[in-house]
Amino acid sequence: MIEARAIRLKQGGRVLLDDFSWRLPDPGVYLLAGGIGSGKSVLCRLLTGRMRPQRGQVLIDAEPLYRWWGGYSEPVFYAAAELQTRESESLHDYLSAELAAAGAARSALAPLLDRLLTVLPASGDTPLNQLSHGAVLLAQVALAAALPVRLAVLDGHLTYLDQHFCAAANQLLKPVAQEQDRFVLLATARLADGFPAARETFVLNGNLPIELSPLAAGQALDTRLNVVIDKTALRVYFANRQPPAGISSGKHYMVQTRLESGLRIKLTGRLDDALQELRNQGLSIIRVEWEADYSSPLSVSPSSSETAPLT
């Protein structure tokens, strides 16, 4: 069992969690869904010990996740959707380092790499910085399914990617769904496709303090990205070109500044709608970065377009 028990978490004068309790009783794959800024990353970091509450505990099989005097009592795997890589680091190097950090046997690398390459058109020698955003995320999904840890958390991995990516991630996570010995939590602002590997989906309400509830039977997720009302300034970058000189504000966004290979815009509608308007002008979007107080940028892969394959 993974359990957050009576958590109170306050940051920057805001109460993020107040007497918050949540449990994942049975091993398997779970989804955590909510709009941008609704608190998904807060919960992901809490469950993996990267944020410490002022009160309450996170428990894995009834044992505290971390000790107050430092150190984890249980190994966990946390992967954000933005991965900083060394210039010469290959896919093989990355997988090997993560396996070693988790205490896995050296013999685990070959079957992990073989399984990943069944859904990924690459080789173990391919540098990570030459892989698409989606390909790197699939490497992290494969690690989540293979590492000898009780809990693996993937923060933001399904948000921007297409049906092909979801199908590949489902395939990689089948062992977790079938073996029933590990917990994997995927946080997402939307789903490009169904995710049958998931045992259960939890939905965040988008308010503070953070609250969530199980997705009711028959209830559909809003698959479009919600706007965060007080944090709508973002930077949109395009592939290998400057934005056209005549580009103008649209129905769902306002152009504020021109950047090198991109624009700074303010949303006036939903992000999905704004990005589609920009694509309609022939722009190939490669990255979106939120401003305000977000701790890291949100990356959009070219494959987030529904017509583009994952390569």
C-alpha positions, 0 to 999 in steps of 0.5 A: 500500500502507498499512503499519504496520511493527514498531510499538511503542506504549506509553501510560500504562504499558501496551504497546498494540502490540509489534512490530506489523506490518500491511498493506493491499496493495490499494486498496479498502474494509476493515473493522476489527472488534472489541469496545469497548475492543479497540483499534480507535481506537488503530489508526485514530489510529495509521494517520492519525498522531494517535498516534505510536509509540515505534518503527516507522513507518506507510507509505503507498506506501512513504513515511512517513506523517509526519515526526518533525519535524512535518507529514504527508507524505501527506494523510489523512482521519480521522473519529470517530463523534462530530462537534463542530459549530458551531451555524450550520454547514450540511451544505454548509458542512461538506462544503465545509470538508473538501474545501478542507482536503484540497485538492480543487477547488471543482467537487468539492462539487456532485457530492459533495452530489448523491451524498450526497442520493440516500441522505439526506433532507435539503438542503445548507442543513440545519444539521448539528445538526438532522441525525440522528447517522446522517445526519452519519455518512453525510456523513463516509462520502461524504467518505471516498469523494470526498476526494483522499486515499490513506487515509480512516479512519472510526472507529466508524461502523457500530457502532450503526446499522441495515441502512438505514445500511449499505446507504446507506454501501455505495452511497456507497463503491461508487466506492472499490471500483470505481475502486481508487485509494483506501483506506478503513478502517471500524472497527466493534464490530458490523455491523447488516448485511452490507457487500459493499463491503468487500474484507477484514475484520480482527478484533481479539482484544481483548487487549493488546498488540493483535493482529488477524487476517483474518476467515477464509472462512465465519467469522461476526462476533459482531454483538453488542457485547462488554462491556469487563470493567473499564470497564463504567460508562456513562450512557444518555440518553433522548429528551425524557423522564425515566426512569420512577420505577419503573425498576429494575435488570435482568438485564444492567444495574444502575442506579447513579444517575438523571441528567437524561433518563437513567441511570448504569448498570453492565453485568452482561451485553452492552450490546446486551442491556442496551439492549434491556431498557431499550427494552422499558420504552418508553425511546427511547435517544439516546446512550450515554457510556462512563466510565473512561478513554475519550477520547470518548463513544460515541453511539447514534442512535435509528436503532440500533433495528432497527425504526426507519428512518434519518431 
